[in-house]
Amino acid sequence: MQTPCVQVCEIDTALAVCRGCGRTLQEIGNWVRYSPSERLRIMRELPARQAQGTAERK
């Protein structure tokens, strides 16, 4: 199963996402239940989320 996890699990409390992979706590918890297409959709959204999070932390 493909996962965006990079073994850097630290939650950004202001944005409510993992700083390592960009997923929300709900997405992390439900990852194994999602269909392959749902996981792919989320993985495609992550670069934009991470870029937004980086910009907001500056």
N, CA, C and O atoms as a MOPAC input file, in Angstrom:
PM7 MOZYME 1SCF
protein

 N      0.84700 1    -1.16900 1     0.00000 1
 C      0.00000 1     0.00000 1     0.00000 1
 C      0.89700 1     1.23800 1     0.00000 1
 O      1.83700 1     1.34800 1     0.78800 1
 N      0.59000 1     2.14000 1    -0.88100 1
 C      1.35300 1     3.38000 1    -0.98600 1
 C      0.95500 1     4.34000 1     0.12900 1
 O     -0.22400 1     4.47400 1     0.45700 1
 N      1.94400 1     4.99900 1     0.70000 1
 C      1.68800 1     5.96400 1     1.76700 1
 C      2.66300 1     7.13100 1     1.64000 1
 O      3.80600 1     6.93900 1     1.22700 1
 N      2.22300 1     8.33400 1     1.99100 1
 C      3.11500 1     9.48400 1     1.93000 1
 C      3.96000 1     9.64300 1     3.19600 1
 O      4.73900 1    10.59100 1     3.29500 1
 N      3.82200 1     8.74300 1     4.15300 1
 C      4.53700 1     8.85300 1     5.42000 1
 C      6.04700 1     8.87000 1     5.18500 1
 O      6.58900 1     8.04700 1     4.44600 1
 N      6.71200 1     9.83200 1     5.83400 1
 C      8.17400 1     9.95000 1     5.72700 1
 C      8.83200 1     9.73700 1     7.09300 1
 O      9.99000 1    10.10300 1     7.29300 1
 N      8.08600 1     9.14200 1     8.03100 1
 C      8.58600 1     8.83500 1     9.36900 1
 C      8.99100 1    10.08300 1    10.15400 1
 O      9.86000 1    10.01500 1    11.02300 1
 N      8.36700 1    11.21500 1     9.85300 1
 C      8.55600 1    12.45900 1    10.60100 1
 C      7.16500 1    12.86300 1    11.08400 1
 O      6.51300 1    13.72200 1    10.49000 1
 N      6.73100 1    12.23900 1    12.15200 1
 C      5.36500 1    12.43500 1    12.63400 1
 C      5.33200 1    13.54900 1    13.67600 1
 O      5.62200 1    13.33300 1    14.85300 1
 N      4.97800 1    14.72600 1    13.22000 1
 C      4.86700 1    15.88800 1    14.09800 1
 C      3.67600 1    16.70000 1    13.61400 1
 O      3.65100 1    17.15700 1    12.47200 1
 N      2.69400 1    16.87800 1    14.48200 1
 C      1.47200 1    17.57400 1    14.09200 1
 C      1.62400 1    19.07700 1    14.28200 1
 O      1.99900 1    19.55200 1    15.35400 1
 N      1.32500 1    19.80700 1    13.22600 1
 C      1.28000 1    21.26700 1    13.28500 1
 C     -0.09400 1    21.61000 1    13.84100 1
 O     -1.09900 1    21.48700 1    13.14000 1
 N     -0.14200 1    22.03500 1    15.08400 1
 C     -1.43600 1    22.26100 1    15.73300 1
 C     -2.21100 1    23.41800 1    15.12400 1
 O     -3.44200 1    23.41800 1    15.15900 1
 N     -1.52500 1    24.39300 1    14.57300 1
 C     -2.21900 1    25.52500 1    13.94600 1
 C     -2.94400 1    25.09500 1    12.67900 1
 O     -4.04400 1    25.56900 1    12.39500 1
 N     -2.32800 1    24.19700 1    11.91700 1
 C     -2.91600 1    23.75300 1    10.65300 1
 C     -3.59600 1    22.39600 1    10.76300 1
 O     -4.31600 1    21.99000 1     9.85100 1
 N     -3.37800 1    21.69300 1    11.86500 1
 C     -3.94400 1    20.35900 1    12.11100 1
 C     -3.53000 1    19.34600 1    11.05800 1
 O     -4.33500 1    18.52000 1    10.62900 1
 N     -2.27000 1    19.41200 1    10.64400 1
 C     -1.72800 1    18.43900 1     9.69700 1
 C     -0.34600 1    17.98900 1    10.16100 1
 O      0.32100 1    18.68200 1    10.92900 1
 N      0.06400 1    16.83800 1     9.68800 1
 C      1.39800 1    16.32800 1     9.98300 1
 C      2.41500 1    17.13100 1     9.17500 1
 O      2.25400 1    17.31100 1     7.96800 1
 N      3.45200 1    17.60600 1     9.83800 1
 C      4.48900 1    18.36900 1     9.13500 1
 C      5.31200 1    17.47800 1     8.21200 1
 O      5.90100 1    17.96600 1     7.24700 1
 N      5.36000 1    16.19200 1     8.49000 1
 C      6.12700 1    15.27600 1     7.65500 1
 C      5.44200 1    14.93600 1     6.34500 1
 O      6.04600 1    15.03300 1     5.27600 1
 N      4.17200 1    14.53400 1     6.42700 1
 C      3.49100 1    14.06200 1     5.21600 1
 C      2.38000 1    14.98400 1     4.72400 1
 O      1.97100 1    14.89100 1     3.56700 1
 N      1.88800 1    15.87100 1     5.58500 1
 C      0.84100 1    16.79900 1     5.16600 1
 C     -0.57800 1    16.30800 1     5.36200 1
 O     -1.53100 1    17.02300 1     5.05300 1
 N     -0.73000 1    15.08600 1     5.87500 1
 C     -2.08200 1    14.55600 1     6.08000 1
 C     -2.68600 1    15.05200 1     7.39100 1
 O     -1.97500 1    15.39400 1     8.33600 1
 N     -4.01900 1    15.08000 1     7.42100 1
 C     -4.72400 1    15.40600 1     8.65600 1
 C     -4.71600 1    14.17400 1     9.55700 1
 O     -4.42700 1    13.06600 1     9.10700 1
 N     -5.03300 1    14.38000 1    10.82600 1
 C     -5.11500 1    13.23900 1    11.74400 1
 C     -6.16800 1    12.24200 1    11.28200 1
 O     -5.97500 1    11.03100 1    11.39500 1
 N     -7.27200 1    12.74600 1    10.76500 1
 C     -8.33200 1    11.86500 1    10.26100 1
 C     -7.81300 1    11.02900 1     9.09200 1
 O     -8.06900 1     9.82700 1     9.02800 1
 N     -7.09700 1    11.65200 1     8.17900 1
 C     -6.55300 1    10.91700 1     7.03300 1
 C     -5.54200 1     9.87100 1     7.47600 1
 O     -5.52600 1     8.75800 1     6.95100 1
 N     -4.70100 1    10.22300 1     8.43600 1
 C     -3.71500 1     9.26300 1     8.93800 1
 C     -4.42800 1     8.06500 1     9.56100 1
 O     -4.07800 1     6.91700 1     9.28700 1
 N     -5.41800 1     8.33200 1    10.39000 1
 C     -6.14400 1     7.26300 1    11.06400 1
 C     -6.95000 1     6.37200 1    10.14000 1
 O     -7.11500 1     5.18100 1    10.40700 1
 N     -7.44900 1     6.93600 1     9.06400 1
 C     -8.30200 1     6.18000 1     8.13900 1
 C     -7.56700 1     5.66300 1     6.91100 1
 O     -8.18300 1     5.03900 1     6.04700 1
 N     -6.27900 1     5.90700 1     6.81500 1
 C     -5.52500 1     5.60800 1     5.59500 1
 C     -5.75100 1     4.18600 1     5.09100 1
 O     -5.97300 1     3.98700 1     3.89600 1
 N     -5.69900 1     3.19800 1     5.97500 1
 C     -5.84500 1     1.80600 1     5.54100 1
 C     -7.26500 1     1.49000 1     5.08300 1
 O     -7.47600 1     0.51100 1     4.36800 1
 N     -8.23900 1     2.30100 1     5.48200 1
 C     -9.63200 1     2.07700 1     5.07800 1
 C     -9.97300 1     2.72000 1     3.74100 1
 O    -10.95300 1     2.34200 1     3.09800 1
 N     -9.16900 1     3.68700 1     3.32200 1
 C     -9.44800 1     4.37700 1     2.06600 1
 C     -9.19700 1     3.45900 1     0.87400 1
 O     -8.34200 1     2.57500 1     0.91300 1
 N     -9.95500 1     3.69100 1    -0.17100 1
 C     -9.73400 1     2.95100 1    -1.41600 1
 C     -8.45900 1     3.47900 1    -2.06800 1
 O     -8.00700 1     4.57700 1    -1.74200 1
 N     -7.87800 1     2.71100 1    -2.98500 1
 C     -6.68800 1     3.20000 1    -3.68200 1
 C     -6.91700 1     4.55000 1    -4.36500 1
 O     -6.01300 1     5.38600 1    -4.39400 1
 N     -8.11300 1     4.77200 1    -4.91300 1
 C     -8.37100 1     6.05100 1    -5.58500 1
 C     -8.45600 1     7.20100 1    -4.57800 1
 O     -8.02700 1     8.31600 1    -4.87500 1
 N     -9.00900 1     6.93500 1    -3.38800 1
 C     -9.05300 1     7.97500 1    -2.35100 1
 C     -7.64100 1     8.32000 1    -1.87900 1
 O     -7.31600 1     9.49400 1    -1.69900 1
 N     -6.80800 1     7.30800 1    -1.67900 1
 C     -5.42600 1     7.56000 1    -1.25700 1
 C     -4.67800 1     8.35400 1    -2.31500 1
 O     -3.92800 1     9.27400 1    -1.98800 1
 N     -4.87600 1     8.00900 1    -3.57200 1
 C     -4.20900 1     8.72300 1    -4.66000 1
 C     -4.65800 1    10.18200 1    -4.71400 1
 O     -3.83800 1    11.07700 1    -4.91900 1
 N     -5.95300 1    10.42300 1    -4.53200 1
 C     -6.47000 1    11.79900 1    -4.53200 1
 C     -5.81600 1    12.61700 1    -3.42500 1
 O     -5.38500 1    13.74800 1    -3.65000 1
 N     -5.74500 1    12.04400 1    -2.24000 1
 C     -5.12800 1    12.74800 1    -1.11400 1
 C     -3.65200 1    12.99900 1    -1.39200 1
 O     -3.15000 1    14.09500 1    -1.14400 1
 N     -2.96100 1    11.99800 1    -1.90100 1
 C     -1.53000 1    12.15300 1    -2.17200 1
 C     -1.26800 1    13.24600 1    -3.20400 1
 O     -0.24400 1    13.92700 1    -3.14700 1
 N     -2.18300 1    13.41000 1    -4.13200 1
 C     -2.02900 1    14.47900 1    -5.13000 1
 C     -2.24600 1    15.86200 1    -4.51800 1
 O     -1.70100 1    16.84900 1    -5.01400 1
 N     -3.03300 1    15.94300 1    -3.45000 1
 C     -3.29700 1    17.22200 1    -2.77600 1
 C     -2.16600 1    17.63800 1    -1.83300 1
 O     -2.03400 1    18.81900 1    -1.51500 1
 N     -1.36100 1    16.69700 1    -1.39000 1
 C     -0.37500 1    16.96300 1    -0.34600 1
 C      0.67700 1    18.01200 1    -0.70300 1
 O      0.98900 1    18.84100 1     0.15200 1
 N      1.24100 1    18.02700 1    -1.90900 1
 C      2.24700 1    19.06500 1    -2.20000 1
 C      1.71500 1    20.48500 1    -2.01200 1
 O      2.42600 1    21.34600 1    -1.49400 1
 N      0.48600 1    20.73400 1    -2.42200 1
 C     -0.09500 1    22.07100 1    -2.25600 1
 C     -0.32000 1    22.38100 1    -0.78000 1
 O     -0.07500 1    23.50300 1    -0.33800 1
 N     -0.78100 1    21.40200 1    -0.02200 1
 C     -0.98300 1    21.59700 1     1.41700 1
 C      0.33600 1    21.91800 1     2.11200 1
 O      0.41800 1    22.82600 1     2.93900 1
 N      1.36800 1    21.14900 1     1.75500 1
 C      2.66400 1    21.35900 1     2.39700 1
 C      3.24900 1    22.71200 1     2.02400 1
 O      3.87300 1    23.36800 1     2.85900 1
 N      3.05700 1    23.13500 1     0.79000 1
 C      3.53800 1    24.45500 1     0.37100 1
 C      2.79400 1    25.54400 1     1.13400 1
 O      3.39900 1    26.53200 1     1.55100 1
 N      1.50100 1    25.37400 1     1.31700 1
 C      0.70500 1    26.34500 1     2.06500 1
 C      1.16400 1    26.38800 1     3.51700 1
 O      1.29400 1    27.46600 1     4.09800 1
 N      1.40700 1    25.23400 1     4.09700 1
 C      1.85600 1    25.18000 1     5.48400 1
 C      3.20600 1    25.83100 1     5.67600 1
 O      3.42900 1    26.51100 1     6.67700 1
 N      4.10800 1    25.63500 1     4.73500 1
 C      5.42700 1    26.25700 1     4.80700 1
 C      5.29800 1    27.76600 1     4.73300 1
 O      5.96800 1    28.48400 1     5.47500 1
 N      4.44900 1    28.25000 1     3.85200 1
 C      4.25200 1    29.69700 1     3.70300 1
 C      3.63000 1    30.29600 1     4.96100 1
 O      3.99800 1    31.39900 1     5.36600 1
 N      2.69800 1    29.58500 1     5.57900 1
 C      2.01900 1    30.10900 1     6.76800 1
 C      2.91700 1    30.10800 1     7.99700 1
 O      2.70400 1    30.89900 1     8.91600 1
 N      3.91800 1    29.23200 1     8.02800 1
 C      4.82200 1    29.18500 1     9.18000 1
 C      5.90600 1    30.25400 1     9.11300 1
 O      6.59900 1    30.48800 1    10.10300 1
 N      6.06700 1    30.90200 1     7.96900 1
 C      7.11800 1    31.92600 1     7.81900 1
 C      6.72700 1    33.21700 1     8.46600 1
 O      7.49300 1    34.18000 1     8.43400 1

